[in-house]
Amino acid sequence: MKTQATSQDVARLAGVSQSAVSRCFTAGASVSEAMRDKVQEAARKLGYQPNAHARSLITGRSRIIGLVLSHIENLFYPAVLEQLAQRLQQDGYHLLIFISDGHNADDLVGEILQYKVDGIVLGATTLSSALAQRCADASIPVVLFNRIMAAGSAGSVSSVRSDNLGGGREIARFLVAGGHRRIAYLAGREDSSTNLERERGFREGLAEAGQRIYARAIGNYDVLQARQATRDLFAQAEQRPDAVFVASDQMAIAVLDTLRHELGLAVPQQVSVVGFDNVPQAAWESYALTTFEQPVQPMVEATVELLQSYLRGGAMPNTRNIVIAGQLVLRGSCQNRHQESTT
């Protein structure tokens, strides 16, 4: 049986130290191109392949980040997953993905801890105060992505989210400035921090203009429920809204399809629709959805930086809640009622 080459063998052939070999096979490590070429050439001649598991036993680092996602069907999260995986790979880390079927990730996070991950990212889900403390006790940093811990939670973890509050407020101002007077809101999950903040900002923006939400329905970030909510909101022709802010693009696309193809209403001529996320499908010509963009790349960068602040220093970081500004993206699903009335 052929004996496998070791890092010591590579170091001897390349005429470098074993630590230099290790750096050459560690993503993001500081090493010159000449050194890297010399080591990789020696490794090629010897047929050497680094052993990630053995390295983790030596360093105490698995270089694995656990990611928990729920509502993976939401069009926003595939883009997040792709960018987060690519960004972590640049630093030599990899994702171990778990899918949660509930709003709370306690059961899955308990399982993830068995894999000796270096950190945990929770997307569209949260965890209990008790489990947050358990992660802290195990020196495992946790970052909530697009969520925050419930108010009054005994435990706390860091979070990264877009400016949901400011986004809701800006959408309200935009619709009011466009001459809309019967503005509805289609909510996501009522107990989620994203929905709570978006609706709060929306109400505040309407209140500035002396308005309030004209009608309200709940879609729970679900396509089928969003369709039914649309039917409910527009059931009475004489009282139907002239605009609707939908708490996510996933639901807003369902709203557009229902309005146009089932209820026979023209968008934006009869009703304006605004979403939240700016998923790739929002730009498709058939939808042309006006929406508030969640800036995925800056959010991912902030998430990785929070994790790295611990991984570099070896001490649990102070809890931080990072809010990243987004922007309203104007497309064809909204119409200015003032302009309409003057034509």
N, C-alpha and C positions, 0 to 999 in steps of 0.2 A: 504494500500500500504506500502510495506516494505521500511523503510528509509535507504538510502545508507550510508554506513560508510564513514567517512571523515578522512583526515590525522590526525586531532586532536584526533579522536577516537583511531587510530592506535598508536599515540604517548603515550596516556594515558595507553593503555593496555601493550605496550612494555616498559613503564617507561623511555621514552627518550623525547627529544625535537621535536617539529614539524619540525624544520630545519633538524634534523637528519633523519627523515622520508623522507623528500624531497631528501636528498643526497643519501639515499639508493635506490631510484628509478630513479636516474639520472646517466646515463652511463658515466663512466670515473671519477665520483666524488670520492673524498678521503674519505673512510669509512672502518672500520675494518670488517673482516669477521664475527666476533662475533656479532657486531652491526647489520650487514646486515641480518644475520640469525634470530636474535631476532625480527627485524622489519618485515621481510617477514613472519615469523610465525604468528605474530599478525595480519598482513594484511590477511593472509589465513583464520584465525579463523573468522574474521569480514567480509570476502568477499569484501575487499577493492580493488579497481582498481584505479590507479592514472589517473587524467583527464589532458591530454596533453594540451587541449584548455584552461582550467582554469589556468594551470600553465603559459601558454604563456601570458595571460592577466596580471598576477602578475609580471612576470619577464620582459615583453616586448620583449621576444625572442620566435619566433615560432619554433626554432630548425629545420627549413626546409631550404634546399639549392635548389634553382632553377637551373635546368640543361637544357640547350638548345642544341639539337643535330640536325645537318642536315646530309644528306647522311648516314642514319642509316643502309642502306644496305651495307655500307663499312665494310668489315670483321674486320677492326681494332677497330671499336667503340663498339661492344658488349663486348669485353674484357675490354675496358676502363670503360664502364658503370658498369660492375660487380664489378671491383676492387674499383671504386670510391664509389659505394653504400656501399660495405662492410666496407671500411675504415671510412666513415662518421658515419656509424652505431656504430662503436667502441666508438665514442665520443658522441653518443646519438643524432645524426643528421640523417635526412632522405631526400631523393631526391624527388623533384617534377619535373617530366620530361615533356618537351615540344619538339615537333619535328618541325623544321623549314624547309620549302620547298625552301628557298632561301639562297643566300650568306650573306645577312644582316639580323640580328635578331631584328631590332628595334621594329617591331610590337609586337613580342612575349614578348620581355623584358618589354615593357610597360604594357602588361597584367600580367606578373609575379609580377611586383611591387604591384599589387592589392592584392596579397596573403601574403603580409608582410613577405617575405622571409628574412632570415638573411644574405644571400649571393647568388651570381649568378656565375655559371660556364658556359662558352660558348665553345662548342666543334665543330670544323670544320665550324665555322661561326664567324662573328664579328659584331660590332655595330658602329653607327655613333658617331662622336665627341660630338654632342649635347646630345645624350642619355647617353653617358659615363658621361658627366657632371651632367645629371639629377640623375643618380645613386649615384654619389658622393655627391650631394646635399642632397639626402635622406639617406646618411650614409650607403649605401649598397655596400659592396665590390664586385667587379667583377674581375674574373680571366678568361683570354682567355686560353683555352687548345688546344695546337697544332696550334695556330695562334698568330699573333701579329697585332697591329693596323697598318693601312697604314701609310707609311712615311709622315710626315708633318701634321698628324692629330692634331687638336687643343686640343682635350681631350685625355686622356690616361688612360689605366687600366693596371694592372699587367698581366703577361703572363707566361706560362710554355710550353716549346717545346723541342723536341729533337734537336740534333745538325744537322739540315738539311744541312747546308752549309758544315760542315766537312764530313757528310755522302756522299754527292755528290762528294766531292773531293776524298774521299777514294775509292769510286767505280770506278772513272775514273782511278786512279792509278792502281787499281787491274786489270782492263781490259787491260790497256796498258802493264802492266808487264806480262800479259798472252799472249801477242803477237797479240792482236786484233788491226786492223788498220782501219776498216770501222765500227765505233761505232756510233750507232743511239741513239736518245733520244725520248721517248714517254712521252709527257708532261701531267700533270694533268690540273686543272683549271689555266689558265694563269694569272689570277689576284689574286690567292691565295698566301699567304706568304710562305706556304710549298713548292709549286712548284717553286716559284721564287728563294728561297734559295737553293733548291736541284739542280736546273739547273745551278745557278750561280757557286756553288761549283763544279759541274760536268765540266763545261766549264773551270774553273780555273785548275782543275786537268789535263784535257787534254792539256791545254796550256803549262803546265810544261814540257810535253813531245813533244812539237811542233806539237800537233794535235788539231783538232777542231771537232765539231759534224759533222759526215758524212751525216746524214739525220735526219729529225725531223718530228714528227707528233703529233697531239693533241688528247688525249683521255678523257679529262675533268673528270677524276676519274670515268668514266662510262664504264661498261662492254661492251655494244654494240658498243660504240664509239671506245673503245680500239681494238675491233675485226676489225672494219673497218680501223682504223689507221694501224694495222698490215698488212692488205691486201695492203694498199697504200705503206708502207715502203718496202715490199718484192715483189712488182708487177713485177719488171724487174730482171730476174734471174742473168744476167751478172753484175748487179750493186747492188745486195742485200747486206745489212749489214752482218758483221760476228759477231756482238754483239749488244745488245740493252739494255739500262738502262731504266726501266719503273718506273715512279714516285710513284707507289703504288703497293702493292702486289695484291690488288683487280684486277687491270688492268693487272698485270704481269701474273696472272693465266689465264686470257682471252687470253693473247698473246701466252702463251704456248699451250693452246688448239687449237688456230687458226693455229699456225705454224705446229703442229704435225698432227692434224686431218683434217684440211682443205687444207693446202698448201703442206702437205707431206714432210716437212723439219724435219731433225733429230736434236734434242736438247740433248746434246750440240755439237754434232759432226759437224753440219753445221752452227749453230748459238748459241751463248751463251746469256742467259737471266738473268738479275739481277733486283730484285724488291726493295721495300722500305717499311718496317713496321715490318716484321717477324710475320705475323698473324699465328694462329695455323695451318691453312690449308697449309702454305708454307712448313711445315715439312712432309706433307703426301707423301708417297712413289711415288705416281703417279705424283707429281709435283717436289719434292726435290729442291725447289727454293732457290738459293743463294740470300740473301737479307740483307739489312741493318736494324738492329733491333732498333725500338723505344722502350726504356725501360719503359714499362707502369707503373710498380710498383713505381719506383722512381719519375716518372712524377706525378702520383696520389698523392704520399706523399708530394711532393713540392706544389701541388695545395691546398691540405688540410692545410698545414702549412701556406700558404699565407692567406687563409680564417681565420684560427685560430688566426693569429697575430692580426687581427682586432677584432675578437670576444672576445679574452681574454682581450685586452686593451681598447676597446671601442672607439678608435680613428682611423680614416682612415689611413691605412698604406701608406708609401711612395711607389710610383710605382716601381715595380721590374720586370725585364724580365729575367727569369731563363732559361738557356740552359743546357740540360742534355746530356752528352755524350752517344752515342750508340755504336754498334759494328757490324762489317760485319760478317754475319753467312754464312759459305761456305757449299754448298750442291752440288747436281749433275747437276744443270742447266748450269754450266759453264765449259769450257774446256781450258786448257793451250795450245795455238797454238804452242808455242816453243817446248813443249814435243811432240805434234802431228807431227811436221815436222821432228823430229829426230827418230821417230819409223817407 
